[in-house]
Amino acid sequence: MGIGILSIASPRSVWYLSYGWHYKDAEPSDLALFANRAGGALAVVLAVIIFFM
């Protein structure tokens, strides 16, 4: 759940920690930032569902 919240709050940081450090002077695309946010939201929803099962 924590990683999902971080991904929603700061998708650029999550992108950098995942992929950005591999490349020199790279910037994430808008699609990559959206995908990080959507994945974070999905992770939070799944964590809440699993928590209450």
N, CA, C and O atoms as CSV, one atom per row, in Angstrom:
chain,resi,resn,atom,element,x,y,z
A,1,MET,N,N,0.834,-1.179,0.000
A,1,MET,CA,C,0.000,0.000,0.000
A,1,MET,C,C,0.883,1.249,0.000
A,1,MET,O,O,0.549,2.251,-0.633
A,2,GLY,N,N,1.995,1.185,0.703
A,2,GLY,CA,C,2.883,2.343,0.778
A,2,GLY,C,C,3.473,2.712,-0.566
A,2,GLY,O,O,3.569,3.889,-0.912
A,3,ILE,N,N,3.868,1.703,-1.323
A,3,ILE,CA,C,4.428,1.971,-2.648
A,3,ILE,C,C,3.351,2.528,-3.569
A,3,ILE,O,O,3.633,3.399,-4.393
A,4,GLY,N,N,2.134,2.044,-3.443
A,4,GLY,CA,C,1.025,2.567,-4.242
A,4,GLY,C,C,0.756,4.026,-3.934
A,4,GLY,O,O,0.532,4.819,-4.849
A,5,ILE,N,N,0.773,4.392,-2.667
A,5,ILE,CA,C,0.545,5.786,-2.278
A,5,ILE,C,C,1.682,6.670,-2.785
A,5,ILE,O,O,1.442,7.778,-3.264
A,6,LEU,N,N,2.912,6.184,-2.682
A,6,LEU,CA,C,4.051,6.942,-3.208
A,6,LEU,C,C,3.933,7.113,-4.710
A,6,LEU,O,O,4.255,8.177,-5.240
A,7,SER,N,N,3.478,6.088,-5.400
A,7,SER,CA,C,3.332,6.151,-6.853
A,7,SER,C,C,2.253,7.142,-7.262
A,7,SER,O,O,2.385,7.808,-8.288
A,8,ILE,N,N,1.210,7.247,-6.491
A,8,ILE,CA,C,0.153,8.221,-6.782
A,8,ILE,C,C,0.644,9.635,-6.493
A,8,ILE,O,O,0.410,10.551,-7.281
A,9,ALA,N,N,1.319,9.808,-5.374
A,9,ALA,CA,C,1.753,11.141,-4.940
A,9,ALA,C,C,2.919,11.678,-5.767
A,9,ALA,O,O,2.984,12.875,-6.045
A,10,SER,N,N,3.836,10.801,-6.157
A,10,SER,CA,C,5.030,11.266,-6.857
A,10,SER,C,C,5.450,10.263,-7.939
A,10,SER,O,O,6.424,9.530,-7.760
A,11,PRO,N,N,4.722,10.229,-9.056
A,11,PRO,CA,C,5.038,9.247,-10.091
A,11,PRO,C,C,6.405,9.482,-10.739
A,11,PRO,O,O,7.033,8.532,-11.206
A,12,ARG,N,N,6.866,10.714,-10.773
A,12,ARG,CA,C,8.178,11.009,-11.359
A,12,ARG,C,C,9.298,10.370,-10.532
A,12,ARG,O,O,10.260,9.844,-11.092
A,13,SER,N,N,9.177,10.415,-9.213
A,13,SER,CA,C,10.182,9.797,-8.349
A,13,SER,C,C,10.189,8.285,-8.507
A,13,SER,O,O,11.254,7.668,-8.548
A,14,VAL,N,N,9.012,7.687,-8.595
A,14,VAL,CA,C,8.923,6.241,-8.768
A,14,VAL,C,C,9.505,5.845,-10.119
A,14,VAL,O,O,10.194,4.831,-10.222
A,15,TRP,N,N,9.234,6.635,-11.153
A,15,TRP,CA,C,9.814,6.351,-12.474
A,15,TRP,C,C,11.332,6.425,-12.408
A,15,TRP,O,O,12.025,5.575,-12.966
A,16,TYR,N,N,11.840,7.430,-11.732
A,16,TYR,CA,C,13.292,7.561,-11.645
A,16,TYR,C,C,13.910,6.380,-10.898
A,16,TYR,O,O,14.939,5.848,-11.315
A,17,LEU,N,N,13.287,5.974,-9.802
A,17,LEU,CA,C,13.818,4.846,-9.036
A,17,LEU,C,C,13.723,3.536,-9.810
A,17,LEU,O,O,14.549,2.644,-9.619
A,18,SER,N,N,12.727,3.411,-10.676
A,18,SER,CA,C,12.553,2.187,-11.448
A,18,SER,C,C,13.394,2.157,-12.719
A,18,SER,O,O,14.086,1.175,-12.987
A,19,TYR,N,N,13.335,3.238,-13.506
A,19,TYR,CA,C,13.954,3.241,-14.830
A,19,TYR,C,C,14.924,4.387,-15.063
A,19,TYR,O,O,15.914,4.219,-15.775
A,20,GLY,N,N,14.664,5.526,-14.488
A,20,GLY,CA,C,15.415,6.735,-14.807
A,20,GLY,C,C,16.894,6.660,-14.514
A,20,GLY,O,O,17.689,7.287,-15.214
A,21,TRP,N,N,17.280,5.923,-13.516
A,21,TRP,CA,C,18.696,5.845,-13.161
A,21,TRP,C,C,19.490,5.067,-14.204
A,21,TRP,O,O,20.720,5.128,-14.208
A,22,HIS,N,N,18.813,4.338,-15.088
A,22,HIS,CA,C,19.491,3.596,-16.151
A,22,HIS,C,C,19.992,4.522,-17.262
A,22,HIS,O,O,20.956,4.192,-17.954
A,23,TYR,N,N,19.349,5.666,-17.435
A,23,TYR,CA,C,19.608,6.536,-18.584
A,23,TYR,C,C,20.146,7.887,-18.139
A,23,TYR,O,O,19.837,8.367,-17.048
A,24,LYS,N,N,20.934,8.477,-18.979
A,24,LYS,CA,C,21.498,9.796,-18.695
A,24,LYS,C,C,20.577,10.870,-19.272
A,24,LYS,O,O,20.203,10.803,-20.443
A,25,ASP,N,N,20.215,11.843,-18.470
A,25,ASP,CA,C,19.368,12.975,-18.876
A,25,ASP,C,C,18.036,12.542,-19.494
A,25,ASP,O,O,17.590,13.149,-20.467
A,26,ALA,N,N,17.402,11.518,-18.956
A,26,ALA,CA,C,16.125,11.038,-19.474
A,26,ALA,C,C,14.977,11.645,-18.675
A,26,ALA,O,O,15.096,11.894,-17.476
A,27,GLU,N,N,13.882,11.873,-19.354
A,27,GLU,CA,C,12.664,12.369,-18.728
A,27,GLU,C,C,11.535,11.394,-19.044
A,27,GLU,O,O,11.473,10.868,-20.156
A,28,PRO,N,N,10.645,11.144,-18.090
A,28,PRO,CA,C,9.532,10.232,-18.352
A,28,PRO,C,C,8.489,10.888,-19.256
A,28,PRO,O,O,8.301,12.104,-19.221
A,29,SER,N,N,7.824,10.081,-20.055
A,29,SER,CA,C,6.750,10.600,-20.899
A,29,SER,C,C,5.490,10.772,-20.050
A,29,SER,O,O,5.409,10.279,-18.925
A,30,ASP,N,N,4.529,11.468,-20.604
A,30,ASP,CA,C,3.256,11.634,-19.904
A,30,ASP,C,C,2.571,10.287,-19.704
A,30,ASP,O,O,1.926,10.053,-18.682
A,31,LEU,N,N,2.718,9.405,-20.690
A,31,LEU,CA,C,2.129,8.076,-20.575
A,31,LEU,C,C,2.772,7.283,-19.441
A,31,LEU,O,O,2.078,6.582,-18.705
A,32,ALA,N,N,4.076,7.388,-19.295
A,32,ALA,CA,C,4.767,6.682,-18.215
A,32,ALA,C,C,4.314,7.202,-16.853
A,32,ALA,O,O,4.121,6.417,-15.925
A,33,LEU,N,N,4.145,8.509,-16.726
A,33,LEU,CA,C,3.673,9.074,-15.450
A,33,LEU,C,C,2.241,8.630,-15.158
A,33,LEU,O,O,1.903,8.303,-14.020
A,34,PHE,N,N,1.402,8.622,-16.197
A,34,PHE,CA,C,0.022,8.163,-16.013
A,34,PHE,C,C,-0.006,6.693,-15.604
A,34,PHE,O,O,-0.771,6.306,-14.720
A,35,ALA,N,N,0.830,5.870,-16.250
A,35,ALA,CA,C,0.874,4.449,-15.933
A,35,ALA,C,C,1.331,4.229,-14.490
A,35,ALA,O,O,0.815,3.342,-13.809
A,36,ASN,N,N,2.287,5.023,-14.021
A,36,ASN,CA,C,2.725,4.907,-12.623
A,36,ASN,C,C,1.597,5.277,-11.670
A,36,ASN,O,O,1.394,4.606,-10.658
A,37,ARG,N,N,0.862,6.340,-11.987
A,37,ARG,CA,C,-0.260,6.736,-11.125
A,37,ARG,C,C,-1.362,5.691,-11.136
A,37,ARG,O,O,-1.901,5.344,-10.085
A,38,ALA,N,N,-1.700,5.188,-12.319
A,38,ALA,CA,C,-2.761,4.178,-12.424
A,38,ALA,C,C,-2.354,2.893,-11.704
A,38,ALA,O,O,-3.168,2.285,-11.009
A,39,GLY,N,N,-1.120,2.486,-11.865
A,39,GLY,CA,C,-0.638,1.294,-11.171
A,39,GLY,C,C,-0.642,1.477,-9.667
A,39,GLY,O,O,-0.964,0.546,-8.927
A,40,GLY,N,N,-0.288,2.669,-9.207
A,40,GLY,CA,C,-0.325,2.956,-7.773
A,40,GLY,C,C,-1.735,2.917,-7.222
A,40,GLY,O,O,-1.972,2.398,-6.131
A,41,ALA,N,N,-2.679,3.471,-7.986
A,41,ALA,CA,C,-4.075,3.447,-7.556
A,41,ALA,C,C,-4.595,2.018,-7.494
A,41,ALA,O,O,-5.309,1.647,-6.562
A,42,LEU,N,N,-4.235,1.225,-8.484
A,42,LEU,CA,C,-4.645,-0.176,-8.492
A,42,LEU,C,C,-4.041,-0.923,-7.308
A,42,LEU,O,O,-4.717,-1.741,-6.684
A,43,ALA,N,N,-2.799,-0.655,-6.998
A,43,ALA,CA,C,-2.136,-1.307,-5.867
A,43,ALA,C,C,-2.820,-0.945,-4.544
A,43,ALA,O,O,-2.997,-1.804,-3.680
A,44,VAL,N,N,-3.201,0.313,-4.390
A,44,VAL,CA,C,-3.879,0.744,-3.164
A,44,VAL,C,C,-5.248,0.071,-3.050
A,44,VAL,O,O,-5.614,-0.413,-1.978
A,45,VAL,N,N,-5.998,0.038,-4.142
A,45,VAL,CA,C,-7.321,-0.596,-4.121
A,45,VAL,C,C,-7.197,-2.073,-3.782
A,45,VAL,O,O,-7.946,-2.580,-2.947
A,46,LEU,N,N,-6.263,-2.766,-4.418
A,46,LEU,CA,C,-6.079,-4.182,-4.126
A,46,LEU,C,C,-5.629,-4.407,-2.686
A,46,LEU,O,O,-6.063,-5.368,-2.052
A,47,ALA,N,N,-4.774,-3.546,-2.162
A,47,ALA,CA,C,-4.328,-3.679,-0.773
A,47,ALA,C,C,-5.493,-3.512,0.199
A,47,ALA,O,O,-5.586,-4.232,1.193
A,48,VAL,N,N,-6.368,-2.575,-0.085
A,48,VAL,CA,C,-7.539,-2.363,0.785
A,48,VAL,C,C,-8.472,-3.564,0.706
A,48,VAL,O,O,-8.983,-4.019,1.730
A,49,ILE,N,N,-8.698,-4.078,-0.488
A,49,ILE,CA,C,-9.571,-5.254,-0.644
A,49,ILE,C,C,-8.983,-6.451,0.099
A,49,ILE,O,O,-9.703,-7.148,0.814
A,50,ILE,N,N,-7.692,-6.696,-0.062
A,50,ILE,CA,C,-7.065,-7.826,0.607
A,50,ILE,C,C,-7.089,-7.646,2.121
A,50,ILE,O,O,-7.271,-8.612,2.862
A,51,PHE,N,N,-6.906,-6.409,2.580
A,51,PHE,CA,C,-6.904,-6.132,4.017
A,51,PHE,C,C,-8.244,-6.485,4.657
A,51,PHE,O,O,-8.280,-7.001,5.774
A,52,PHE,N,N,-9.346,-6.210,3.956
A,52,PHE,CA,C,-10.664,-6.443,4.544
A,52,PHE,C,C,-11.240,-7.825,4.230
A,52,PHE,O,O,-12.375,-8.110,4.613
A,53,MET,N,N,-10.508,-8.667,3.563
A,53,MET,CA,C,-11.009,-10.036,3.279
A,53,MET,C,C,-10.748,-10.926,4.451
A,53,MET,O,O,-11.090,-12.108,4.416
